[in-house]
């Protein structure tokens, strides 16, 4: 059983390792969000039904804080990674073997939920290791590499898998190849350092039976986890970080609509594979690196808000632009680059807020909240797209993003004023 862990003697790991380890998480998302979505669209499945399917993929991540303590309190982070890595690869392979048609939807729904439970556990183990293996001054840099692997993996799952799917008669092949790639990327776990375990001290407790001592150990460990969570939530950097993760800032949800825009904008399957796959993966990865650089040189929460505004502006400009193939390339790739900025900023904000301790549980709470706006924005954008066309979906994405930034800035300003008054002894909080 693991508990609070001392980071004093931790050996910091190169960010490239976390880029490789998180690839399966991004690949599973890209495989569903691009390849499966495109195939369902060409099979005549309506956009809202497709949006509900992609929304189901966020359920295990939205509630993963409920089972994140498993990673903090049982086994080791490396063992959890190995289990989740195998399960994630199996889930991707099985998802690719189910026909992306109306008839295949029931099984697709089951596999999407089950597979994302596996990728959620994988991400928890990687995030926890990252919290302990990252130097405080390099949180932005590590966040950038980490999210580059996530979004780059999405490029593999979307671009590579879709290209294979369009050029083979074996429907199972894209998922199988992607699963092998994901397993190979997991070899990098060897280059991480498992934090030293420190169990709660029971020396001050009266002598009891072994069973009662084990129960006391578990109880103190759980109490320590909850105390760790409360310390984060009660701090200004903690609750502002939680708020910004819940708001629809930089969610990137409009990206789920882009494969559905393909026919209207004159894009073929290869165009979708290039823009939402390979090229998108490269540009979003570059955005992650650049975003991480800025996050180490300015307030990380402010950087997240600024990047969110830029994303909303991009969505509006895409709606105003001519709906042709050239503009499709320009704006899908621009949106992907900006998504990289936002994802890096989110991870930097989270690492700054959570510290170490029960890192998997704390990171999962932030990640769960961040998945909530992605899920509801995906459904909202798809609703407006189905009712009024692509421009309405883009305007929905932009308007909600700007509204989220305004709410955050207002709360941040009020909390800063109250905090300053408290420090000066003028306010009883």
PEJO-V629515 format. One record per residue. N is the residue number from 1. OMEGA is omega in degrees with one decimal (NA if undefined). Layout:
n->N omega->OMEGA
n->N omega->OMEGA
This chain:
n->1 omega->178.3
n->2 omega->179.9
n->3 omega->179.2
n->4 omega->-173.3
n->5 omega->-178.7
n->6 omega->-177.7
n->7 omega->-172.9
n->8 omega->-176.0
n->9 omega->-176.5
n->10 omega->173.7
n->11 omega->-177.3
n->12 omega->-174.9
n->13 omega->178.3
n->14 omega->-177.5
n->15 omega->179.1
n->16 omega->-179.6
n->17 omega->-178.8
n->18 omega->172.7
n->19 omega->-178.0
n->20 omega->-174.6
n->21 omega->-175.5
n->22 omega->-179.6
n->23 omega->179.9
n->24 omega->178.4
n->25 omega->178.8
n->26 omega->-178.6
n->27 omega->178.9
n->28 omega->178.9
n->29 omega->-179.8
n->30 omega->179.5
n->31 omega->177.6
n->32 omega->-171.1
n->33 omega->-179.4
n->34 omega->-174.1
n->35 omega->-177.8
n->36 omega->178.9
n->37 omega->179.3
n->38 omega->-179.3
n->39 omega->177.1
n->40 omega->178.4
n->41 omega->179.0
n->42 omega->177.6
n->43 omega->175.8
n->44 omega->177.9
n->45 omega->-173.6
n->46 omega->-173.5
n->47 omega->-178.3
n->48 omega->176.8
n->49 omega->177.9
n->50 omega->179.6
n->51 omega->177.9
n->52 omega->178.2
n->53 omega->178.5
n->54 omega->176.8
n->55 omega->177.5
n->56 omega->-179.1
n->57 omega->-179.0
n->58 omega->-177.3
n->59 omega->179.7
n->60 omega->-179.4
n->61 omega->179.0
n->62 omega->-177.0
n->63 omega->-174.1
n->64 omega->176.2
n->65 omega->179.7
n->66 omega->180.0
n->67 omega->176.1
n->68 omega->178.3
n->69 omega->175.9
n->70 omega->-178.7
n->71 omega->179.8
n->72 omega->-169.1
n->73 omega->-178.3
n->74 omega->178.5
n->75 omega->172.8
n->76 omega->-179.6
n->77 omega->-179.9
n->78 omega->178.3
n->79 omega->177.2
n->80 omega->178.2
n->81 omega->-179.0
n->82 omega->179.1
n->83 omega->-177.0
n->84 omega->179.8
n->85 omega->178.8
n->86 omega->-179.7
n->87 omega->179.7
n->88 omega->179.1
n->89 omega->177.8
n->90 omega->179.3
n->91 omega->178.6
n->92 omega->-179.9
n->93 omega->-179.9
n->94 omega->178.7
n->95 omega->179.7
n->96 omega->-178.3
n->97 omega->-180.0
n->98 omega->179.3
n->99 omega->178.8
n->100 omega->-178.9
n->101 omega->177.4
n->102 omega->-179.2
n->103 omega->-178.7
n->104 omega->-175.1
n->105 omega->-179.4
n->106 omega->178.7
n->107 omega->177.8
n->108 omega->179.6
n->109 omega->-179.3
n->110 omega->-177.4
n->111 omega->178.4
n->112 omega->179.6
n->113 omega->-178.4
n->114 omega->-179.4
n->115 omega->-179.3
n->116 omega->168.2
n->117 omega->179.8
n->118 omega->-179.8
n->119 omega->176.1
n->120 omega->177.7
n->121 omega->177.6
n->122 omega->-178.6
n->123 omega->178.9
n->124 omega->-177.5
n->125 omega->178.9
n->126 omega->-179.0
n->127 omega->178.7
n->128 omega->176.4
n->129 omega->179.8
n->130 omega->179.7
n->131 omega->-178.4
n->132 omega->-173.5
n->133 omega->-177.5
n->134 omega->175.4
n->135 omega->-177.6
n->136 omega->-177.4
n->137 omega->-176.5
n->138 omega->-179.5
n->139 omega->178.6
n->140 omega->179.9
n->141 omega->179.1
n->142 omega->177.4
n->143 omega->179.8
n->144 omega->178.9
n->145 omega->179.5
n->146 omega->-179.0
n->147 omega->172.5
n->148 omega->176.0
n->149 omega->177.8
n->150 omega->-177.5
n->151 omega->174.4
n->152 omega->174.0
n->153 omega->175.5
n->154 omega->175.7
n->155 omega->176.3
n->156 omega->-177.6
n->157 omega->178.6
n->158 omega->-174.8
n->159 omega->-177.3
n->160 omega->-177.6
n->161 omega->-179.7
n->162 omega->177.3
n->163 omega->178.6
n->164 omega->-178.3
n->165 omega->-178.4
n->166 omega->-175.9
n->167 omega->176.5
n->168 omega->175.4
n->169 omega->179.5
n->170 omega->-174.6
n->171 omega->-177.0
n->172 omega->-170.3
n->173 omega->-179.0
n->174 omega->179.6
n->175 omega->-179.4
n->176 omega->178.9
n->177 omega->179.7
n->178 omega->179.2
n->179 omega->179.1
n->180 omega->178.6
n->181 omega->-179.5
n->182 omega->178.0
n->183 omega->180.0
n->184 omega->-179.7
n->185 omega->-178.4
n->186 omega->178.4
n->187 omega->-178.6
n->188 omega->179.1
n->189 omega->179.2
n->190 omega->-174.0
n->191 omega->174.2
n->192 omega->179.6
n->193 omega->175.6
n->194 omega->-177.0
n->195 omega->178.0
n->196 omega->-176.9
n->197 omega->172.8
n->198 omega->179.1
n->199 omega->178.4
n->200 omega->-179.7
n->201 omega->179.0
n->202 omega->-175.8
n->203 omega->-179.2
n->204 omega->-178.5
n->205 omega->177.4
n->206 omega->-179.9
n->207 omega->179.3
n->208 omega->178.5
n->209 omega->-179.6
n->210 omega->-179.2
n->211 omega->-179.9
n->212 omega->177.4
n->213 omega->176.4
n->214 omega->179.2
n->215 omega->178.8
n->216 omega->178.4
n->217 omega->178.8
n->218 omega->-176.8
n->219 omega->179.2
n->220 omega->178.0
n->221 omega->178.9
n->222 omega->178.7
n->223 omega->-179.8
n->224 omega->177.4
n->225 omega->-178.5
n->226 omega->176.1
n->227 omega->177.3
n->228 omega->179.2
n->229 omega->-178.5
n->230 omega->179.3
n->231 omega->177.0
n->232 omega->-175.1
n->233 omega->-176.8
n->234 omega->178.2
n->235 omega->-178.1
n->236 omega->179.1
n->237 omega->180.0
n->238 omega->-175.6
n->239 omega->173.7
n->240 omega->175.9
n->241 omega->177.1
n->242 omega->-179.7
n->243 omega->-175.8
n->244 omega->177.6
n->245 omega->-178.0
n->246 omega->-177.4
n->247 omega->-177.6
n->248 omega->179.2
n->249 omega->176.8
n->250 omega->-177.0
n->251 omega->-177.8
n->252 omega->-174.2
n->253 omega->179.3
n->254 omega->178.1
n->255 omega->177.8
n->256 omega->179.6
n->257 omega->-170.6
n->258 omega->175.9
n->259 omega->178.7
n->260 omega->177.7
n->261 omega->-166.2
n->262 omega->-176.5
n->263 omega->-178.5
n->264 omega->-176.8
n->265 omega->176.7
n->266 omega->-178.5
n->267 omega->177.4
n->268 omega->177.0
n->269 omega->178.5
n->270 omega->177.2
n->271 omega->178.4
n->272 omega->179.9
n->273 omega->-179.1
n->274 omega->-174.3
n->275 omega->-179.5
n->276 omega->-178.1
n->277 omega->-171.2
n->278 omega->-178.3
n->279 omega->177.9
n->280 omega->179.6
n->281 omega->179.8
n->282 omega->-177.1
n->283 omega->178.0
n->284 omega->176.7
n->285 omega->176.8
n->286 omega->176.3
n->287 omega->177.3
n->288 omega->-179.5
n->289 omega->-178.8
n->290 omega->177.8
n->291 omega->177.1
n->292 omega->177.3
n->293 omega->-179.3
n->294 omega->-178.4
n->295 omega->175.2
n->296 omega->-175.8
n->297 omega->175.7
n->298 omega->176.9
n->299 omega->-171.8
n->300 omega->178.2
n->301 omega->176.8
n->302 omega->178.0
n->303 omega->178.6
n->304 omega->179.6
n->305 omega->179.7
n->306 omega->179.5
n->307 omega->177.5
n->308 omega->177.3
n->309 omega->179.5
n->310 omega->178.6
n->311 omega->178.8
n->312 omega->177.8
n->313 omega->178.9
n->314 omega->179.9
n->315 omega->178.6
n->316 omega->179.6
n->317 omega->177.4
n->318 omega->178.4
n->319 omega->-179.1
n->320 omega->-173.9
n->321 omega->174.2
n->322 omega->-177.7
n->323 omega->177.9
n->324 omega->-173.1
n->325 omega->-179.2
n->326 omega->179.8
n->327 omega->176.0
n->328 omega->178.4
n->329 omega->-175.8
n->330 omega->-171.0
n->331 omega->175.6
n->332 omega->-179.8
n->333 omega->176.6
n->334 omega->179.6
n->335 omega->179.0
n->336 omega->177.5
n->337 omega->-179.5
n->338 omega->176.1
n->339 omega->176.4
n->340 omega->176.3
n->341 omega->-176.4
n->342 omega->-178.2
n->343 omega->177.7
n->344 omega->-179.9
n->345 omega->178.0
n->346 omega->-178.1
n->347 omega->177.9
n->348 omega->177.2
n->349 omega->-177.6
n->350 omega->179.2
n->351 omega->179.0
n->352 omega->-174.5
n->353 omega->-168.5
n->354 omega->-174.6
n->355 omega->179.1
n->356 omega->-179.3
n->357 omega->179.6
n->358 omega->-169.0
n->359 omega->-178.3
n->360 omega->-179.3
n->361 omega->-177.3
n->362 omega->178.6
n->363 omega->-178.5
n->364 omega->176.9
n->365 omega->177.4
n->366 omega->-178.6
n->367 omega->178.7
n->368 omega->178.4
n->369 omega->-178.9
n->370 omega->177.9
n->371 omega->179.4
n->372 omega->177.6
n->373 omega->177.1
n->374 omega->-179.2
n->375 omega->-176.1
n->376 omega->176.3
n->377 omega->177.4
n->378 omega->179.5
n->379 omega->-179.7
n->380 omega->179.3
n->381 omega->179.8
n->382 omega->177.8
n->383 omega->-179.8
n->384 omega->177.7
n->385 omega->-178.8
n->386 omega->-177.1
n->387 omega->-170.2
n->388 omega->176.0
n->389 omega->-172.3
n->390 omega->-179.4
n->391 omega->-179.9
n->392 omega->177.3
n->393 omega->179.6
n->394 omega->177.5
n->395 omega->177.7
n->396 omega->-180.0
n->397 omega->-177.9
n->398 omega->-176.7
n->399 omega->-179.6
n->400 omega->178.1
n->401 omega->178.6
n->402 omega->177.8
n->403 omega->178.4
n->404 omega->178.7
n->405 omega->-179.8
n->406 omega->178.5
n->407 omega->-179.0
n->408 omega->-178.8
n->409 omega->178.5
n->410 omega->-179.7
n->411 omega->179.9
n->412 omega->-179.9
n->413 omega->179.6
n->414 omega->-178.7
n->415 omega->177.9
n->416 omega->178.9
n->417 omega->179.3
n->418 omega->-179.8
n->419 omega->179.2
n->420 omega->177.9
n->421 omega->178.9
n->422 omega->-179.3
n->423 omega->179.9
n->424 omega->176.7
n->425 omega->-176.5
n->426 omega->-175.8
n->427 omega->-175.2
n->428 omega->176.1
n->429 omega->NA
